Amino acid sequence: LQRGGNDQCPCGSGMKFKKCCGTRQFQLRRGPRGIIP
């Protein structure tokens, strides 16, 4: 599922995806299966 940067973040924070879970730093922190080790 692709999300646009201006869509609401699915984590429930109420923030835009690009300012929350869509940031490069967050994506690097996640493991290959989306689980933070």
N, CA, C and O of each residue as an XYZ file, in Angstrom:
148
protein
N       0.847     -1.188      0.000
C       0.000      0.000      0.000
C       0.880      1.235      0.000
O       1.673      1.436      0.920
N       0.749      2.052     -1.014
C       1.520      3.287     -1.106
C       0.733      4.419     -0.461
O      -0.482      4.525     -0.633
N       1.433      5.252      0.273
C       0.811      6.412      0.895
C       1.417      7.668      0.311
O       2.619      7.728      0.056
N       0.596      8.655      0.103
C       1.091      9.957     -0.323
C       1.612     10.712      0.897
O       1.191     10.444      2.022
N       2.509     11.634      0.679
C       3.102     12.373      1.783
C       2.113     13.199      2.575
O       2.330     13.461      3.758
N       1.021     13.615      1.935
C       0.043     14.444      2.629
C      -1.104     13.645      3.226
O      -2.007     14.225      3.829
N      -1.087     12.328      3.072
C      -2.111     11.487      3.686
C      -1.865     11.398      5.185
O      -0.737     11.563      5.650
N      -2.927     11.137      5.935
C      -2.775     10.982      7.377
C      -2.001      9.702      7.679
O      -2.206      8.682      7.022
N      -1.120      9.754      8.662
C      -0.279      8.614      9.005
C      -1.122      7.476      9.588
O      -2.008      7.729     10.404
N      -0.864      6.239      9.186
C      -1.652      5.105      9.676
C      -1.360      4.733     11.128
O      -2.081      3.915     11.700
N      -0.326      5.308     11.739
C       0.006      4.950     13.122
C      -0.963      5.564     14.126
O      -0.963      5.190     15.299
N      -1.792      6.508     13.670
C      -2.783      7.104     14.557
C      -2.324      8.374     15.252
O      -3.005      8.858     16.156
N      -1.190      8.921     14.852
C      -0.667     10.128     15.494
C      -1.461     11.374     15.109
O      -1.439     12.373     15.828
N      -2.158     11.317     13.981
C      -2.885     12.475     13.490
C      -2.023     13.391     12.643
O      -2.501     14.407     12.138
N      -0.750     13.036     12.485
C       0.169     13.843     11.687
C       0.139     13.370     10.240
O      -0.375     12.294      9.936
N       0.698     14.193      9.348
C       0.844     13.776      7.960
C       1.910     12.684      7.889
O       2.878     12.688      8.650
N       1.711     11.747      6.954
C       2.620     10.616      6.794
C       4.057     11.063      6.582
O       4.976     10.467      7.142
N       4.269     12.118      5.770
C       5.628     12.576      5.463
C       6.338     13.161      6.675
O       7.568     13.212      6.693
N       5.600     13.604      7.688
C       6.202     14.187      8.886
C       6.292     13.179     10.026
O       6.841     13.484     11.085
N       5.756     11.983      9.812
C       5.719     10.976     10.878
C       6.449      9.712     10.423
O       7.678      9.712     10.348
N       5.735      8.659     10.125
C       6.339      7.376      9.756
C       6.924      7.367      8.348
O       7.613      6.413      7.987
N       6.676      8.383      7.551
C       7.197      8.440      6.192
C       8.575      9.063      6.102
O       9.128      9.186      5.009
N       9.139      9.460      7.237
C      10.458     10.082      7.189
C      11.527      9.041      6.916
O      11.379      7.881      7.300
N      12.591      9.443      6.262
C      13.696      8.534      5.927
C      14.315      7.949      7.195
O      14.662      6.768      7.218
N      14.457      8.748      8.239
C      15.061      8.278      9.483
C      14.241      7.133     10.080
O      14.809      6.146     10.548
N      12.916      7.255     10.069
C      12.064      6.208     10.614
C      12.177      4.939      9.784
O      12.229      3.841     10.339
N      12.215      5.073      8.459
C      12.296      3.909      7.587
C      13.603      3.163      7.779
O      13.624      1.935      7.699
N      14.695      3.874      8.032
C      15.985      3.225      8.262
C      16.009      2.496      9.598
O      16.712      1.497      9.748
N      15.250      2.985     10.565
C      15.217      2.396     11.895
C      14.469      1.063     11.901
O      14.730      0.200     12.739
N      13.544      0.905     10.967
C      12.749     -0.313     10.900
C      13.536     -1.448     10.271
O      14.383     -1.222      9.407
N      13.263     -2.638     10.695
C      13.907     -3.808     10.125
C      13.276     -4.175      8.793
O      12.340     -3.505      8.355
N      13.763     -5.221      8.139
C      13.267     -5.606      6.819
C      11.808     -6.042      6.810
O      11.169     -6.024      5.759
N      11.281     -6.427      7.942
C       9.882     -6.860      8.020
C       9.004     -5.804      8.666
O       7.849     -6.075      8.995
N       9.536     -4.605      8.851
C       8.752     -3.532      9.443
C       8.759     -3.558     10.958
O       8.014     -2.810     11.592
N       9.591     -4.410     11.550
C       9.655     -4.534     13.004
C      10.927     -3.865     13.493
O      12.010     -4.106     12.958
N      10.796     -3.036     14.498
C      11.975     -2.393     15.069
C      12.653     -3.393     15.995
O      12.043     -3.845     16.964
N      13.903     -3.746     15.716
C      14.579     -4.753     16.550
C      14.884     -4.253     17.950
O      15.449     -4.990     18.760
